Amino acid sequence: MSSATLPPPPTTASFSSSFLLPHPIQIPFNTTRRRGLLLRDSSKRFRALASLPDASEGARPEYTPWLIAGLGNPGNRYQGTRHNVGYEMIDRICRAERITLNTIQSKALIGIGSIGEVPIVLVKPQSYMNYSGESVGPLAAYYQVPLRHILLIYDEMSLPNGVLRLQRKGGHGHHNGVKSVIQHLDGCRDFPRLCIGIGNPPGTMDMRAFLLQKFSKEEQVQMDSALEQGVEAVRTLALKGFSGSIDRFNLVQKYKYHKV
């Protein structure tokens, strides 16, 4: 599960076995027939097609690549803040899977590797939170990643601190980073997301100040545990999809701080 520097962009987007997996693989993407891809039209905009696998093409799900993007803001001043937990999750996945973020592409820091034999592209957009879609949209199109395999990871104030939730699809929930991604996927919302709970601002505290605040010692302990659980959830999702294991994960997360 090592990573390597990307070669110069090929004429057609593909996952080359030379820098992903130890043995050649064929990913049967057909841009004229396969549904669920992002395609570039003549106006240079990216358009999203409905996210449905086409079994007639004989695709092997375990070899369908994932694009996993953690949202945040670049720079030391934002490191460790609540709004950057998406970045933190990408860093944890990098360490767990021995992937290095060593390439700049489409205004993002990316790393390529695999979970098991599943190719993955890890992404940390560098154009600030509100413009995250400027990276996610073009990268999904370049690597021909189906919408159902674009996993967005971000902070969620509607969940208690350290509580995670994996969803097949959803809205933007007034999250500006998610809004940007949806916009650059031509308004499509049918992509998975891993929401990381950070809780609500206490009292009358300004929301922006809360988001750019670092965690308390107790909150950080909860978050560290949550991020480790998130790595396992991402592994399960990449290898098995939205199976019963993900349903159980969400149930455990929902009640993990409830005392019986």
KOLMAR-138070 format. One record per residue: residue number from 1; chain; x, y, z of N, C-alpha, C in turn. Coordinates in Angstrom, 3 decimals. Each point is the difference from the previous one (the first is absolute). Example, Ala and Ser with C-alpha at 12.3 -4.5 7.8 and 13.67 -1.06 7.14 Angstrom:
BEGIN
> seq,mol,n.c1,n.c2,n.c3,ca.c1,ca.c2,ca.c3,c.c1,c.c2,c.c3
> 1,A,13.190,-5.690,7.800,-0.890,1.190,0.000,0.900,1.200,0.000;
> 2,A,-0.350,1.050,-0.720,0.820,1.190,0.060,-0.770,1.090,0.730;
END
This chain:
BEGIN
> seq,mol,n.c1,n.c2,n.c3,ca.c1,ca.c2,ca.c3,c.c1,c.c2,c.c3
> 1,A,0.817,-1.200,0.000,-0.817,1.200,0.000,0.849,1.247,0.000;
> 2,A,1.023,-0.052,-0.821,0.902,1.139,-0.076,-0.525,1.009,-0.994;
> 3,A,0.598,1.175,0.007,-0.398,1.039,-0.932,1.205,0.438,-0.788;
> 4,A,-0.259,0.706,-1.100,1.094,0.476,-0.831,-0.425,1.286,-0.666;
> 5,A,0.972,0.698,-0.542,-0.298,1.255,-0.688,-0.745,-0.282,-1.288;
> 6,A,-1.012,0.791,-0.291,-0.779,-0.169,-1.219,0.842,0.296,-1.231;
> 7,A,-0.179,-0.789,-1.047,0.653,0.313,-1.277,-0.718,1.145,-0.656;
> 8,A,0.560,0.554,-1.096,-0.695,1.070,-0.724,-1.383,-0.466,-0.431;
> 9,A,-0.988,0.904,-0.032,-1.364,-0.384,-0.341,-0.071,-0.696,-1.348;
> 10,A,-0.676,-1.164,-0.048,-0.165,-0.684,-1.275,-1.056,0.697,-0.836;
> 11,A,-0.127,-0.432,-1.246,-0.987,0.633,-0.874,-1.413,-0.358,0.412;
> 12,A,-0.191,-1.169,0.613,-1.305,-0.360,0.540,0.175,-0.347,1.458;
> 13,A,-1.009,0.336,0.811,0.107,-0.243,1.436,-0.094,-1.482,0.284;
> 14,A,0.965,-0.540,0.748,-0.030,-1.415,0.353,0.877,-0.227,1.204;
> 15,A,-0.195,-1.154,0.655,0.858,-0.389,1.103,1.032,-0.967,-0.541;
> 16,A,1.224,0.418,-0.043,1.061,-0.834,-0.553,0.525,-0.953,1.047;
> 17,A,0.167,-1.277,-0.366,0.518,-0.979,0.949,1.430,0.325,0.401;
> 18,A,0.690,0.845,-0.773,1.390,0.310,0.302,0.158,0.818,1.267;
> 19,A,-1.079,0.674,0.445,0.156,0.782,1.218,-1.109,-0.251,1.011;
> 20,A,-0.823,-1.060,-0.236,-1.056,-0.281,0.959,0.139,-1.372,0.637;
> 21,A,-0.049,-1.021,-0.786,-0.042,-1.344,0.544,1.174,-0.820,-0.502;
> 22,A,0.366,-1.055,0.746,1.155,-0.802,-0.379,-0.257,-0.878,-1.222;
> 23,A,-1.226,-0.075,-0.498,-0.271,-0.787,-1.188,-0.970,0.770,-0.883;
> 24,A,0.047,-0.231,-1.307,-0.866,0.773,-0.907,-1.472,-0.260,0.271;
> 25,A,-0.809,1.030,-0.135,-1.443,-0.157,0.107,-0.648,0.760,-1.142;
> 26,A,-1.186,-0.405,-0.359,-0.770,0.692,-1.013,-1.252,0.555,0.659;
> 27,A,-0.193,1.319,-0.065,-1.196,0.617,0.550,-0.918,0.338,-1.163;
> 28,A,-1.106,-0.728,-0.138,-0.823,0.143,-1.196,-0.888,1.224,0.005;
> 29,A,0.608,1.201,-0.037,-0.784,1.216,-0.123,-0.265,0.259,-1.477;
> 30,A,-1.239,0.213,-0.327,-0.377,0.362,-1.363,-0.727,1.322,0.075;
> 31,A,0.642,1.079,-0.409,-0.569,1.323,0.219,-1.255,0.247,-0.810;
> 32,A,-0.267,-0.844,-0.989,-1.219,0.208,-0.774,-1.159,-0.827,0.528;
> 33,A,0.289,-1.021,0.822,-1.073,-0.874,0.455,-0.144,-0.026,1.516;
> 34,A,1.120,0.082,0.705,-0.080,-0.183,1.443,-0.671,1.184,0.672;
> 35,A,-0.932,-0.277,0.902,-0.684,1.048,0.734,0.722,0.261,1.303;
> 36,A,-0.085,1.227,0.485,0.620,0.325,1.265,1.377,0.607,-0.134;
> 37,A,0.344,0.494,-1.185,1.299,0.631,-0.193,-0.167,1.500,-0.156;
> 38,A,1.100,0.694,0.187,0.041,1.426,-0.282,0.733,0.184,-1.312;
> 39,A,-0.628,0.662,-0.952,0.583,0.143,-1.317,0.214,1.463,-0.331;
> 40,A,0.999,0.278,-0.814,0.265,1.370,-0.442,-0.716,0.225,-1.327;
> 41,A,-0.855,1.012,-0.063,-0.679,0.296,-1.250,0.761,1.081,-0.765;
> 42,A,-0.521,0.390,-1.161,0.723,0.916,-0.875,0.211,1.370,0.620;
> 43,A,-0.803,0.356,1.005,0.154,1.308,0.635,0.997,-0.030,1.145;
> 44,A,0.695,-1.153,0.170,1.022,-0.197,1.030,-0.580,-0.010,1.415;
> 45,A,-1.318,-0.182,0.121,-0.608,-0.188,1.295,-0.106,-1.491,0.265;
> 46,A,-0.098,-0.372,1.266,-0.128,-1.399,0.344,-1.460,-0.308,0.266;
> 47,A,-0.522,-1.019,-0.663,-1.384,-0.349,0.234,-0.074,-1.370,0.651;
> 48,A,-0.906,-0.146,0.929,-0.135,-1.246,0.748,-1.178,-0.796,-0.530;
> 49,A,0.209,-1.293,-0.242,-1.084,-0.871,-0.412,-0.509,-0.771,1.210;
> 50,A,-1.193,-0.562,-0.130,-0.613,-0.705,1.133,0.922,-1.084,0.523;
> 51,A,0.056,-0.148,1.319,0.936,-0.930,0.626,-0.609,-1.391,0.117;
> 52,A,0.126,-0.776,-1.065,-0.510,-1.366,0.011,1.013,-0.902,-0.688;
> 53,A,0.425,-1.107,0.656,0.912,-0.929,-0.658,-0.724,-0.736,-1.119;
> 54,A,0.711,-0.355,-1.054,-0.572,-0.724,-1.119,0.572,-1.407,0.004;
> 55,A,-0.797,-0.938,0.483,0.480,-1.372,0.145,0.324,-0.631,-1.350;
> 56,A,-0.605,0.484,-1.085,0.228,-0.591,-1.322,1.424,0.178,-0.475;
> 57,A,0.739,0.928,0.603,1.381,0.233,-0.429,0.982,-0.934,0.706;
> 58,A,-0.494,-0.776,0.945,0.855,-0.955,0.685,1.039,0.631,0.898;
> 59,A,-0.291,1.164,0.574,0.955,0.683,0.866,0.238,-0.797,1.273;
> 60,A,1.239,-0.032,0.448,0.321,-0.648,1.267,0.048,1.082,1.070;
> 61,A,-0.978,0.024,0.901,-0.100,1.099,0.971,1.262,0.211,0.818;
> 62,A,0.719,-1.099,0.314,1.168,0.149,0.854,1.116,0.789,-0.679;
> 63,A,-0.071,0.147,-1.319,1.037,0.732,-0.705,-0.467,1.386,-0.441;
> 64,A,-1.218,0.364,0.321,-0.472,1.342,-0.321,0.663,0.990,0.949;
> 65,A,0.695,1.004,-0.500,0.752,0.905,0.877,-0.906,0.880,0.854;
> 66,A,0.526,0.423,1.121,-0.654,0.958,0.886,0.801,1.294,0.018;
> 67,A,-0.714,1.115,-0.006,0.605,1.299,0.260,-0.474,0.430,1.375;
> 68,A,0.922,0.133,0.933,-0.334,0.310,1.390,0.556,1.387,0.326;
> 69,A,-0.891,0.960,0.171,0.402,1.394,0.188,-0.372,0.482,1.397;
> 70,A,0.981,0.476,0.738,-0.232,0.603,1.307,0.032,1.513,-0.117;
> 71,A,-1.043,0.664,0.493,-0.091,1.452,-0.144,0.664,0.721,1.164;
> 72,A,0.574,1.157,-0.301,0.660,0.801,1.028,0.609,1.235,-0.620;
> 73,A,0.751,0.716,0.800,0.712,1.201,-0.459,1.505,-0.233,0.108;
> 74,A,0.772,0.384,-1.017,1.452,-0.194,0.051,0.666,1.043,0.901;
> 75,A,1.171,-0.347,0.490,0.773,0.946,0.806,0.037,-0.367,1.472;
> 76,A,1.094,0.386,0.656,0.205,-0.351,1.408,-1.049,0.591,0.937;
> 77,A,-0.530,1.175,-0.339,-0.950,0.656,0.905,-1.286,-0.793,0.155;
> 78,A,-0.307,-0.866,-0.974,-1.237,-0.783,0.052,0.214,-1.428,0.490;
> 79,A,1.258,-0.382,0.148,0.294,-1.376,0.399,-0.549,-0.285,1.393;
> 80,A,-0.700,-1.113,0.131,-0.535,-0.410,1.298,-1.311,0.661,0.377;
> 81,A,-0.590,0.795,-0.903,-1.274,0.649,0.304,-1.162,-0.927,-0.361;
> 82,A,-1.175,0.338,0.521,-1.177,-0.842,-0.226,-0.338,-0.118,-1.481;
> 83,A,0.191,1.071,-0.732,-0.377,0.029,-1.413,0.935,-0.830,-0.861;
> 84,A,1.104,-0.484,0.571,0.998,-0.735,-0.783,0.033,-1.489,0.295;
> 85,A,-1.047,-0.532,0.626,0.026,-1.429,0.320,-0.014,-0.863,-1.264;
> 86,A,-0.497,0.527,-1.113,0.070,-0.746,-1.256,1.440,-0.234,-0.419;
> 87,A,0.830,1.032,0.128,1.435,-0.144,-0.251,0.609,-1.048,0.944;
> 88,A,-0.393,0.075,1.273,0.565,-0.911,0.998,-0.306,-1.456,-0.358;
> 89,A,-1.214,-0.252,-0.500,-0.356,-1.367,-0.369,0.846,-0.489,-1.170;
> 90,A,0.238,0.864,-0.976,0.860,-0.392,-1.123,1.401,-0.346,0.503;
> 91,A,0.525,0.788,0.928,1.322,-0.285,0.562,0.026,-1.361,0.689;
> 92,A,-1.067,-0.335,0.721,-0.071,-1.302,0.684,-0.041,-1.140,-1.006;
> 93,A,-0.762,0.175,-1.075,-0.058,-1.042,-1.028,1.365,-0.168,-0.660;
> 94,A,0.680,1.118,-0.247,1.349,-0.062,-0.582,0.936,-0.834,0.859;
> 95,A,-0.020,0.240,1.309,0.886,-0.754,0.898,-0.378,-1.476,0.045;
> 96,A,-1.294,-0.269,0.051,-0.454,-1.385,0.116,0.302,-0.810,-1.254;
> 97,A,-0.133,0.635,-1.162,0.180,-0.711,-1.271,1.346,0.275,-0.658;
> 98,A,0.866,0.764,0.686,1.343,0.304,-0.502,-0.045,0.686,-1.364;
> 99,A,-0.803,1.025,-0.061,-0.138,0.798,-1.215,0.562,1.388,0.271;
> 100,A,0.733,0.545,-0.936,0.593,1.321,0.142,-0.727,1.001,-0.885;
> 101,A,-0.358,1.131,0.574,-0.559,1.093,-0.790,1.179,0.764,-0.598;
> 102,A,0.281,-0.270,-1.265,1.235,0.536,-0.579,-0.180,0.642,-1.369;
> 103,A,-1.235,0.288,-0.376,-0.257,0.561,-1.317,-1.028,1.120,0.096;
> 104,A,0.223,1.075,-0.729,-0.990,1.073,-0.119,-0.706,-0.158,-1.339;
> 105,A,-1.317,-0.082,0.050,-0.796,-0.120,-1.211,-1.364,0.637,0.244;
> 106,A,-0.474,0.789,-0.936,-1.317,0.648,0.097,-0.176,0.727,1.335;
> 107,A,0.996,0.786,0.371,-0.049,0.807,1.228,-0.147,-0.856,1.248;
> 108,A,0.551,-1.205,-0.032,-0.116,-0.901,1.153,1.309,-0.756,0.214;
> 109,A,0.224,-0.382,1.243,1.092,-0.895,0.356,-0.572,-1.408,-0.026;
> 110,A,0.583,-0.881,-0.813,-0.568,-1.335,-0.148,1.053,-1.085,0.222;
> 111,A,-0.491,-1.178,0.344,0.834,-1.184,0.121,-0.750,-1.181,-0.583;
> 112,A,0.716,-0.878,-0.691,-0.627,-1.146,-0.651,0.544,-1.287,0.609;
> 113,A,-0.908,-0.917,0.270,0.384,-1.279,0.574,-1.162,-0.955,-0.080;
> 114,A,-0.157,-0.840,1.012,-1.107,-0.951,-0.019,-0.358,-0.424,1.417;
> 115,A,-1.234,-0.445,0.150,-0.452,-0.692,1.199,-0.273,-1.432,-0.442;
> 116,A,0.815,-0.948,0.466,-0.051,-1.330,-0.583,0.399,0.120,-1.455;
> 117,A,-0.884,-0.428,-0.902,0.267,0.133,-1.436,-0.868,1.079,-0.628;
> 118,A,-0.627,0.808,0.828,-0.872,1.057,-0.517,0.804,1.280,-0.176;
> 119,A,0.115,0.512,-1.218,0.745,1.249,-0.229,-0.709,1.172,0.674;
> 120,A,0.769,0.877,0.642,-0.576,1.192,0.617,0.857,1.221,-0.318;
> 121,A,-0.666,1.135,-0.100,0.670,1.290,-0.121,-0.404,0.816,1.226;
> 122,A,0.960,0.344,0.843,-0.261,0.817,1.179,0.229,1.463,-0.342;
> 123,A,-0.917,0.851,0.417,0.004,1.392,-0.457,-0.177,0.964,1.168;
> 124,A,0.860,1.037,0.034,-0.177,1.132,0.915,-0.014,1.273,-0.857;
> 125,A,-1.192,0.510,-0.330,-0.059,1.227,-0.792,0.773,1.128,0.670;
> 126,A,0.720,0.788,-0.807,0.835,1.077,0.533,-0.531,1.386,-0.332;
> 127,A,-1.227,0.082,-0.493,-0.561,1.285,-0.404,-0.948,0.571,1.048;
> 128,A,0.143,-0.439,1.247,-0.844,0.410,1.124,-1.383,-0.650,-0.090;
> 129,A,-0.604,-0.139,1.173,-1.224,-0.770,0.161,-1.085,0.364,-1.006;
> 130,A,-0.273,1.291,-0.155,-1.143,0.427,-0.807,0.170,-0.260,-1.487;
> 131,A,1.188,-0.429,-0.417,0.262,-0.257,-1.420,0.452,-1.444,-0.229;
> 132,A,-0.361,-0.891,0.904,0.454,-1.392,-0.064,-0.399,-0.695,-1.286;
> 133,A,-1.141,0.374,-0.547,-0.472,-0.637,-1.226,0.907,0.214,-1.189;
> 134,A,0.806,1.079,0.036,0.924,0.265,-1.099,1.064,-1.092,-0.120;
> 135,A,0.187,-0.756,1.058,0.913,-1.145,-0.038,-0.751,-1.304,-0.227;
> 136,A,-1.059,-0.222,0.758,-0.692,-1.294,-0.031,-0.615,-0.281,-1.368;
> 137,A,-0.674,0.993,-0.591,-0.639,-0.211,-1.297,0.976,-0.409,-1.090;
> 138,A,1.029,0.798,-0.255,0.966,-0.371,-1.048,0.740,-1.308,0.269;
> 139,A,0.338,-0.286,1.256,0.710,-1.247,0.301,-0.888,-1.218,-0.242;
> 140,A,-1.259,0.099,0.384,-0.925,-1.110,-0.251,-0.149,-0.249,-1.495;
> 141,A,-0.022,1.073,-0.773,-0.107,-0.146,-1.452,1.282,-0.579,-0.593;
> 142,A,1.146,0.491,0.469,1.286,-0.444,-0.539,0.214,-1.491,0.231;
> 143,A,-0.304,-0.470,1.216,0.210,-1.410,0.328,-1.221,-0.864,-0.288;
> 144,A,-1.045,0.593,-0.585,-1.207,-0.725,-0.376,-0.572,-0.797,1.179;
> 145,A,-0.142,0.676,1.117,-0.545,-0.631,1.195,-1.522,0.124,-0.015;
> 146,A,-0.730,-1.098,0.149,-1.461,0.081,0.046,-0.455,0.845,1.180;
> 147,A,-1.123,0.650,-0.135,-0.517,0.830,1.088,-0.162,-0.794,1.287;
> 148,A,-0.388,-1.266,-0.121,-0.212,-0.829,1.186,1.311,-0.341,0.714;
> 149,A,1.140,0.357,-0.613,1.305,-0.264,0.615,0.751,1.286,0.333;
> 150,A,-0.705,1.106,0.056,0.597,1.247,0.484,-0.397,0.153,1.462;
> 151,A,0.948,-0.203,0.904,-0.280,0.106,1.433,0.503,1.348,0.506;
> 152,A,-0.928,0.803,0.499,0.330,1.317,0.535,0.018,-0.084,1.528;
> 153,A,1.071,0.506,0.620,0.152,-0.056,1.454,0.066,1.424,0.533;
> 154,A,-0.876,0.321,0.963,-0.055,1.382,0.492,-0.614,0.080,1.389;
> 155,A,0.150,1.162,0.631,-0.523,0.250,1.334,-1.506,0.229,-0.041;
> 156,A,-0.689,-0.418,1.075,-1.458,0.121,0.054,-0.440,0.456,1.388;
> 157,A,-0.569,1.216,0.059,-0.407,0.556,1.286,-1.271,-0.643,0.552;
> 158,A,-0.780,-0.650,-0.847,-1.237,-0.611,0.486,0.245,-1.301,0.754;
> 159,A,1.241,-0.492,-0.013,0.359,-1.210,0.739,0.857,0.361,1.201;
> 160,A,-0.154,-0.718,1.128,0.852,0.257,1.165,1.471,-0.221,-0.328;
> 161,A,0.854,0.632,0.748,1.438,-0.133,-0.233,0.431,-1.470,0.018;
> 162,A,0.695,-0.415,-1.054,0.535,-1.352,-0.065,-0.962,-1.055,-0.500;
> 163,A,-1.198,0.367,-0.386,-0.966,-0.951,-0.556,0.079,0.060,-1.525;
> 164,A,0.062,-1.161,-0.646,0.147,-0.087,-1.450,-1.283,-0.522,-0.646;
> 165,A,-0.166,0.342,-1.265,-1.153,-0.515,-0.753,0.389,-0.161,-1.465;
> 166,A,-0.221,-1.203,-0.524,0.258,-0.283,-1.415,-1.325,-0.024,-0.739;
> 167,A,-0.103,0.765,-1.074,-1.226,0.090,-0.779,0.269,-0.287,-1.472;
> 168,A,-0.984,-0.597,-0.666,0.123,-0.239,-1.443,-0.085,1.299,-0.785;
> 169,A,-0.799,0.946,0.483,-0.213,1.264,-0.689,-0.643,0.965,0.983;
> 170,A,-0.207,1.239,-0.416,-0.631,0.975,0.879,0.096,1.398,-0.579;
> 171,A,-0.442,0.976,0.779,0.077,1.392,-0.423,1.288,0.639,0.493;
> 172,A,0.026,1.324,-0.011,1.213,0.687,0.440,-0.055,0.402,1.472;
> 173,A,-1.201,0.013,0.596,-0.107,0.333,1.418,0.596,1.354,0.347;
> 174,A,-0.047,0.950,-0.940,0.536,1.351,0.196,1.518,0.010,0.205;
> 175,A,0.655,-1.078,-0.411,1.469,-0.072,0.072,0.561,0.539,-1.313;
> 176,A,0.749,1.086,0.063,0.465,0.663,-1.220,0.927,-0.871,-0.847;
> 177,A,0.806,-0.817,0.647,0.871,-0.890,-0.756,-0.790,-1.024,-0.790;
> 178,A,-1.030,-0.563,0.619,-0.850,-0.985,-0.678,-0.794,0.680,-1.115;
> 179,A,-0.467,1.223,0.260,-0.698,0.763,-1.043,0.874,0.140,-1.241;
> 180,A,1.255,0.322,0.195,0.922,0.183,-1.117,0.189,-1.297,-0.778;
> 181,A,0.128,-1.108,0.715,0.179,-1.289,-0.672,-1.232,-0.339,-0.829;
> 182,A,-1.178,0.165,0.585,-1.234,-0.277,-0.733,-0.087,0.862,-1.262;
> 183,A,0.355,1.258,0.140,-0.033,0.915,-1.149,0.901,-0.497,-1.122;
> 184,A,1.188,-0.498,0.355,0.955,-0.440,-1.013,-0.246,-1.434,-0.455;
> 185,A,-0.984,-0.659,0.597,-0.481,-1.279,-0.520,-1.321,0.213,-0.729;
> 186,A,-0.174,1.217,-0.508,-1.178,0.369,-0.781,-1.288,-0.174,0.794;
> 187,A,0.064,0.305,1.293,-1.183,-0.048,0.851,-0.342,-1.374,0.538;
> 188,A,0.796,-1.003,-0.337,-0.291,-1.362,0.458,0.364,-0.175,1.471;
> 189,A,-0.907,-0.619,0.772,0.218,-0.240,1.423,0.176,-1.480,0.313;
> 190,A,-0.059,-0.833,-1.019,-0.012,-1.441,0.219,1.395,-0.588,0.133;
> 191,A,0.762,0.505,0.951,1.330,-0.547,0.284,0.102,-0.233,1.507;
> 192,A,0.783,-0.991,0.422,0.130,-0.309,1.429,0.730,1.094,0.762;
> 193,A,-0.270,0.044,1.287,0.711,0.941,0.864,0.170,-0.587,1.392;
> 194,A,1.144,0.309,0.599,0.286,-0.361,1.390,-0.007,1.289,0.809;
> 195,A,-1.027,0.158,0.818,-0.149,1.202,0.817,0.648,-0.226,1.363;
> 196,A,0.788,0.960,0.440,0.699,-0.089,1.284,-0.578,1.045,0.936;
> 197,A,-0.650,-0.452,1.057,-0.650,0.912,0.924,0.982,0.868,0.773;
> 198,A,-0.312,1.303,0.055,0.827,0.928,0.795,-0.852,0.760,1.019;
> 199,A,-1.313,-0.281,0.037,-0.872,0.670,0.959,-0.362,1.416,-0.425;
> 200,A,-0.797,0.649,0.828,-0.474,1.363,-0.258,0.749,1.019,0.846;
> 201,A,0.055,1.245,-0.453,0.634,1.047,0.813,-0.740,0.164,1.331;
> 202,A,0.724,0.160,1.093,-0.659,0.191,1.299,-0.584,1.406,0.123;
> 203,A,-1.183,0.076,0.608,-0.605,1.302,0.271,-0.177,0.838,-1.251;
> 204,A,0.495,1.223,0.075,-0.136,0.931,-1.121,1.299,0.148,-0.793;
> 205,A,0.877,-0.979,0.122,1.288,0.069,-0.691,-0.200,0.071,-1.510;
> 206,A,0.758,0.844,-0.677,-0.052,0.145,-1.441,0.386,-1.320,-0.671;
> 207,A,-0.767,-0.398,-1.016,0.224,-1.284,-0.661,1.379,-0.062,-0.657;
> 208,A,0.406,1.064,-0.676,1.307,0.004,-0.663,1.128,-0.155,1.019;
> 209,A,-0.128,0.707,1.119,1.017,-0.113,1.050,0.065,-1.425,0.534;
> 210,A,-1.157,-0.635,0.122,-0.063,-1.382,0.494,0.685,-0.949,-0.975;
> 211,A,-0.287,0.164,-1.284,0.571,-0.888,-1.010,1.519,0.113,-0.075;
> 212,A,0.521,1.203,0.234,1.440,0.222,-0.096,0.714,-0.136,1.344;
> 213,A,-0.726,-0.528,0.971,0.560,-0.226,1.335,0.560,-1.413,0.093;
> 214,A,1.041,-0.178,0.806,0.541,-1.340,0.203,-0.792,-0.711,1.098;
> 215,A,0.110,-1.313,0.026,-0.743,-0.809,0.954,0.575,0.124,1.410;
> 216,A,-0.869,-0.152,0.980,0.475,-0.108,1.378,0.693,-1.346,0.159;
> 217,A,0.673,-0.197,1.120,0.721,-1.257,0.219,-0.958,-1.198,-0.022;
> 218,A,-1.140,0.139,0.641,-0.981,-1.089,0.028,-0.587,-0.244,-1.393;
> 219,A,-0.311,1.072,-0.702,-0.544,-0.136,-1.353,1.012,-0.648,-0.937;
> 220,A,1.276,0.327,0.170,1.030,-0.561,-0.867,0.128,-1.503,0.201;
> 221,A,-0.148,-0.456,1.240,0.032,-1.443,0.280,-1.138,-0.691,-0.749;
> 222,A,-1.191,0.586,0.068,-1.145,-0.560,-0.724,0.250,-0.001,-1.503;
> 223,A,0.565,1.087,-0.499,0.227,0.109,-1.440,1.055,-0.980,-0.479;
> 224,A,1.073,-0.178,0.770,1.034,-0.959,-0.389,-0.576,-1.405,-0.130;
> 225,A,-0.854,-0.369,0.952,-0.650,-1.307,-0.046,-0.914,-0.104,-1.211;
> 226,A,-0.738,1.074,-0.275,-0.922,0.006,-1.139,0.751,-0.145,-1.321;
> 227,A,1.129,0.665,-0.125,0.761,-0.069,-1.244,0.525,-1.407,-0.258;
> 228,A,0.417,-0.684,1.050,0.444,-1.384,-0.150,-1.162,-0.886,-0.448;
> 229,A,-1.180,0.226,0.583,-1.188,-0.750,-0.408,-0.370,0.338,-1.446;
> 230,A,0.230,1.239,-0.384,-0.292,0.428,-1.364,0.876,-0.699,-1.021;
> 231,A,1.261,-0.218,0.337,0.902,-0.713,-0.903,-0.535,-1.403,-0.284;
> 232,A,-0.446,-0.688,1.055,-0.547,-1.345,-0.173,-1.275,0.030,-0.834;
> 233,A,-0.822,1.027,0.209,-1.242,0.119,-0.767,0.297,0.223,-1.477;
> 234,A,1.004,0.826,-0.303,0.378,0.247,-1.387,0.531,-1.279,-0.644;
> 235,A,0.783,-0.756,0.745,0.495,-1.289,-0.514,-1.172,-0.907,-0.365;
> 236,A,-0.952,-0.109,0.928,-1.166,-0.864,-0.227,-0.789,0.464,-1.219;
> 237,A,-0.187,1.299,-0.122,-0.756,0.540,-1.125,0.695,-0.294,-1.325;
> 238,A,1.313,0.192,-0.049,0.742,-0.225,-1.243,-0.032,-1.470,-0.414;
> 239,A,0.055,-0.886,0.973,0.094,-1.428,-0.299,-1.361,-0.670,-0.179;
> 240,A,-1.018,0.476,0.723,-1.294,-0.682,0.009,-1.165,0.861,-0.444;
> 241,A,0.214,1.309,-0.179,-1.098,0.881,-0.351,-0.915,0.240,1.194;
> 242,A,-1.202,0.492,-0.288,-0.960,0.276,1.070,-0.703,-1.297,0.402;
> 243,A,0.685,-0.764,0.803,-0.497,-1.298,0.449,-0.622,0.135,1.381;
> 244,A,-0.393,-1.134,0.557,-0.534,-0.015,1.357,1.005,0.503,1.017;
> 245,A,1.293,-0.149,-0.316,1.038,0.487,0.914,-0.081,1.508,0.176;
> 246,A,-0.324,0.724,-1.078,-0.121,1.453,0.075,-1.248,0.381,0.796;
> 247,A,-1.073,-0.741,-0.175,-1.219,0.250,0.784,0.288,-0.161,1.490;
> 248,A,0.728,-1.044,0.356,0.347,-0.226,1.415,0.921,1.099,0.507;
> 249,A,0.925,0.423,-0.852,0.908,1.086,0.380,-0.788,1.250,0.353;
> 250,A,-0.949,0.371,-0.849,-0.802,1.202,0.250,-0.814,-0.126,1.281;
> 251,A,-0.527,-1.186,0.257,-0.797,-0.208,1.213,0.861,0.137,1.250;
> 252,A,1.170,-0.598,-0.033,0.925,0.103,1.145,0.406,1.449,0.225;
> 253,A,0.291,0.706,-1.082,0.399,1.395,0.125,-1.120,0.851,0.605;
> 254,A,-1.211,-0.259,-0.415,-1.137,0.800,0.456,-0.168,-0.049,1.515;
> 255,A,0.269,-1.167,0.572,-0.261,-0.182,1.422,1.254,-0.176,0.846;
> 256,A,1.178,0.283,-0.545,1.220,-0.353,0.726,0.230,0.823,1.253;
> 257,A,-0.613,1.186,0.085,0.152,0.812,1.205,-1.254,-0.011,0.882;
> 258,A,-0.958,-0.858,-0.356,-1.217,-0.135,0.811,0.261,-1.003,1.132;
> 259,A,-0.259,0.392,1.189,0.177,-0.907,1.143,-1.287,-0.771,0.241;
> 260,A,0.141,-1.316,0.127,-1.160,-0.851,0.246,-0.299,-0.073,1.488;
END
